[in-house]
Amino acid sequence: MPILQTKKLTKKFGGISALNNLSIEFEAGKITGVIGPNGSGKSTLVNVLTGLLPITSGRIIIADSTSLKKIAAHEMPSFGITRTFQEVRLLEQMTVLDNILVVITKRNVIGALFEKHKTHYLKIAENVLERLGLWAKRGELAVNLSYGQRKLLEIARVLAMTEAESTDVKIFFFDEPFAGLFPEMVKLVVSVMKDLKQKGKTLVLIEHNMDLIRELSDKVIVMDSGELLAEGLPEEVLSRRDVIEAYLGE
């Protein structure tokens, strides 16, 4: 059963359509891989579905048939949606630990800094940071982390939200989460995604590494020039001639 759908979704920048009458579905409790050549509209799709870009036309349908023609980023938590970014977005001048505590206490930055955090919040933070190999860095400012560690911290923030009783995240968008990660870091993120799926969460993965797409995806959506080119099981979709020509350049 789809937990998220688009109906004739269109996003224009001036006279150019980045998304053109796109109708797709994301199944609940599954991992959907979204692939396509550069400029195919993948990131635009995620930005529209998470409220960072306004819809030009069409609809977004969430879970219980909530039909939206307009959506804003601040509304995402109420719909159970969260995401990571291609370009990591952290609270640079806060510590690794406080970056986690901010999201799980649902406080603004100032409130989080001055709150006396409850033991269970600190335990959640410790668990996710240990899981992603960042507990030893808990006192470091986020700005001082390596690129790979910064990406892991962003994923740790997303993971922590699933552990906090104050949040109810159902849909996770991962926008190229593996880019720039060392192999051991990749394994950590793969295990996190598999665990989220085991817990019944829905994941949308934008990724260029076809081995990871094959390993993780239950379904693959292929975009080209803002339109749906193909969708289905990974091996079936990735063996199609039109997909190979459009994406793999053969």
C-alpha positions as CSV (number, residue, x, y, z in Angstrom):
1,M,0.0,0.0,0.0
2,P,1.5,3.4,-0.9
3,I,2.3,5.7,2.0
4,L,3.3,8.6,-0.4
5,Q,2.1,9.4,-3.9
6,T,2.4,12.1,-6.5
7,K,-0.2,12.9,-9.0
8,K,0.8,14.8,-12.1
9,L,3.4,16.6,-10.1
10,T,5.0,19.5,-11.9
11,K,7.8,21.8,-10.9
12,K,8.9,24.6,-13.2
13,F,11.8,27.0,-13.0
14,G,10.8,29.8,-15.3
15,G,9.7,28.0,-18.5
16,I,11.7,24.9,-17.8
17,S,10.0,21.8,-16.2
18,A,12.3,20.1,-13.7
19,L,9.3,17.7,-13.0
20,N,6.7,17.1,-15.6
21,N,3.4,15.5,-14.7
22,L,5.1,12.9,-12.5
23,S,2.9,10.3,-11.0
24,I,4.7,7.8,-8.7
25,E,4.1,5.8,-5.5
26,F,6.3,4.9,-2.6
27,E,5.2,1.7,-0.8
28,A,5.0,1.6,3.0
29,G,7.7,-0.3,4.8
30,K,9.9,-0.6,1.6
31,I,13.0,1.0,0.3
32,T,12.5,2.7,-3.0
33,G,15.7,3.6,-5.0
34,V,15.4,6.7,-7.2
35,I,18.0,6.9,-9.9
36,G,18.6,8.9,-13.1
37,P,21.3,10.9,-14.9
38,N,22.4,14.3,-13.6
39,G,19.6,16.8,-14.2
40,S,16.9,14.2,-14.3
41,G,15.0,15.8,-11.4
42,K,15.8,13.5,-8.5
43,S,16.8,16.2,-6.0
44,T,14.1,18.5,-7.2
45,L,11.6,15.7,-6.5
46,V,12.9,15.3,-2.9
47,N,13.0,19.0,-2.4
48,V,9.3,19.3,-3.5
49,L,8.2,16.3,-1.4
50,T,9.9,17.7,1.7
51,G,8.6,21.2,1.3
52,L,11.8,23.0,0.3
53,L,10.4,23.9,-3.1
54,P,6.8,24.9,-3.9
55,I,4.7,22.8,-6.2
56,T,3.8,24.3,-9.6
57,S,0.9,22.0,-10.2
58,G,-0.3,18.5,-9.3
59,R,-0.8,16.9,-5.9
60,I,1.1,15.0,-3.1
61,I,-0.9,12.4,-1.3
62,I,0.3,11.2,2.1
63,A,-0.7,8.0,3.9
64,D,-4.3,8.6,5.0
65,S,-5.3,10.2,1.6
66,T,-4.2,13.7,2.8
67,S,-4.1,15.5,-0.5
68,L,-1.8,18.5,-0.7
69,K,-1.3,21.1,-3.4
70,K,1.0,23.1,-1.1
71,I,3.5,21.9,1.5
72,A,6.1,23.6,3.6
73,A,9.3,22.3,5.2
74,H,8.1,23.1,8.8
75,E,5.1,20.9,8.2
76,M,7.2,17.8,7.5
77,P,7.4,16.5,11.1
78,S,3.6,16.5,11.4
79,F,3.4,14.2,8.4
80,G,6.1,11.9,9.8
81,I,8.7,12.9,7.1
82,T,12.4,13.6,7.5
83,R,15.5,13.7,5.2
84,T,19.2,14.1,4.8
85,F,20.9,16.4,2.2
86,Q,23.5,16.0,-0.5
87,E,25.3,19.0,1.2
88,V,25.4,18.2,4.9
89,R,23.4,20.6,7.1
90,L,24.4,20.6,10.7
91,L,24.5,23.1,13.6
92,E,28.2,23.9,12.9
93,Q,29.0,25.7,16.2
94,M,27.4,23.1,18.4
95,T,29.0,19.8,19.6
96,V,28.2,16.5,18.1
97,L,26.2,15.5,21.2
98,D,24.1,18.7,21.1
99,N,23.4,18.2,17.4
100,I,21.6,15.0,18.4
101,L,19.9,16.4,21.5
102,V,18.4,19.3,19.6
103,V,16.4,17.0,17.3
104,I,15.3,14.5,19.9
105,T,14.1,17.0,22.4
106,K,12.2,18.9,19.7
107,R,13.6,22.2,21.0
108,N,14.9,25.1,19.2
109,V,18.7,25.7,19.4
110,I,18.6,28.0,22.4
111,G,16.1,25.9,24.3
112,A,18.2,22.8,23.7
113,L,21.4,24.5,25.0
114,F,19.8,25.5,28.3
115,E,17.6,22.5,28.9
116,K,18.9,20.0,31.5
117,H,18.6,16.9,29.3
118,K,16.9,13.9,30.8
119,T,18.8,10.7,31.2
120,H,16.8,8.9,28.5
121,Y,17.6,11.7,25.9
122,L,21.3,11.3,26.7
123,K,21.0,7.5,26.4
124,I,19.4,7.8,23.0
125,A,22.2,10.2,21.9
126,E,24.8,7.8,23.2
127,N,23.3,4.8,21.4
128,V,23.1,6.4,18.0
129,L,26.5,8.0,18.2
130,E,28.0,4.7,19.3
131,R,26.2,3.0,16.4
132,L,27.8,5.3,13.9
133,G,31.2,5.5,15.5
134,L,30.9,9.1,16.7
135,W,30.6,8.8,20.5
136,A,34.3,9.5,20.9
137,K,33.7,12.8,19.0
138,R,30.7,13.8,21.1
139,G,32.5,16.9,22.5
140,E,33.8,18.1,19.2
141,L,32.2,21.0,17.3
142,A,30.4,19.7,14.2
143,V,32.4,22.1,12.0
144,N,35.6,20.3,13.0
145,L,34.5,16.9,11.8
146,S,35.8,15.3,8.6
147,Y,33.4,15.2,5.6
148,G,32.6,11.6,6.2
149,Q,32.0,12.1,9.9
150,R,29.7,15.0,9.1
151,K,27.6,12.9,6.9
152,L,27.4,10.2,9.6
153,L,26.3,12.8,12.1
154,E,23.5,13.9,9.8
155,I,22.4,10.3,9.5
156,A,22.7,9.9,13.3
157,R,20.4,12.9,13.8
158,V,17.8,11.2,11.5
159,L,18.2,7.9,13.3
160,A,17.9,9.5,16.7
161,M,14.5,10.8,15.7
162,T,13.2,7.3,15.4
163,E,14.3,6.5,19.0
164,A,12.6,9.5,20.7
165,E,9.1,9.2,21.9
166,S,8.5,12.8,20.9
167,T,8.7,12.0,17.2
168,D,6.9,9.6,14.9
169,V,9.0,9.5,11.7
170,K,7.5,7.2,9.1
171,I,9.2,8.3,5.8
172,F,12.9,8.9,5.4
173,F,14.5,10.6,2.4
174,F,18.2,9.9,1.9
175,D,19.7,12.1,-0.7
176,E,23.0,10.5,-1.8
177,P,24.0,9.5,1.7
178,F,27.0,7.4,0.6
179,A,28.8,10.0,-1.4
180,G,32.3,10.5,0.0
181,L,32.1,7.8,2.6
182,F,34.9,5.2,3.2
183,P,33.9,1.5,2.8
184,E,33.5,1.0,6.6
185,M,31.3,4.0,6.8
186,V,29.2,2.7,3.9
187,K,28.6,-0.5,5.8
188,L,27.4,1.4,8.8
189,V,24.9,3.4,6.8
190,V,23.7,0.3,5.0
191,S,23.0,-1.4,8.3
192,V,21.1,1.6,9.6
193,M,18.9,1.6,6.5
194,K,18.2,-2.1,6.8
195,D,17.3,-1.7,10.5
196,L,14.9,1.2,9.7
197,K,13.2,-1.0,7.1
198,Q,12.9,-3.9,9.7
199,K,11.1,-1.4,11.9
200,G,8.5,-0.8,9.2
201,K,9.9,2.5,8.1
202,T,9.6,3.7,4.5
203,L,12.9,4.9,2.8
204,V,13.5,6.8,-0.4
205,L,17.1,6.5,-1.5
206,I,18.7,8.7,-4.2
207,E,22.0,7.0,-5.1
208,H,24.4,6.6,-8.0
209,N,26.0,3.4,-6.9
210,M,24.1,0.7,-8.6
211,D,25.5,-2.0,-6.3
212,L,24.0,-0.3,-3.3
213,I,20.7,0.3,-5.2
214,R,20.5,-3.5,-6.0
215,E,21.4,-4.4,-2.4
216,L,19.0,-2.1,-0.6
217,S,16.0,-1.3,-3.0
218,D,12.8,-3.2,-3.1
219,K,11.7,-1.1,-6.0
220,V,13.5,1.3,-8.3
221,I,12.2,4.4,-10.0
222,V,14.2,5.8,-12.9
223,M,13.8,9.4,-13.8
224,D,14.9,11.2,-17.0
225,S,14.3,14.9,-17.8
226,G,11.8,15.2,-15.0
227,E,9.6,12.3,-16.1
228,L,9.2,8.7,-15.1
229,L,11.3,6.5,-17.4
230,A,10.8,3.1,-15.6
231,E,9.9,1.5,-12.3
232,G,9.9,-2.0,-10.9
233,L,12.2,-4.6,-9.3
234,P,15.9,-3.5,-9.4
235,E,17.2,-6.3,-11.6
236,E,14.3,-5.9,-14.1
237,V,14.6,-2.1,-14.3
238,L,18.4,-2.0,-14.5
239,S,18.6,-4.5,-17.3
240,R,16.2,-2.5,-19.6
241,R,17.8,-1.0,-22.7
242,D,16.2,2.4,-22.3
243,V,17.5,2.7,-18.7
244,I,21.0,1.6,-19.7
245,E,21.0,4.1,-22.6
246,A,19.7,7.0,-20.4
247,Y,21.6,6.4,-17.2
248,L,24.6,4.2,-17.9
249,G,25.5,5.8,-21.1
250,E,25.8,2.7,-23.2
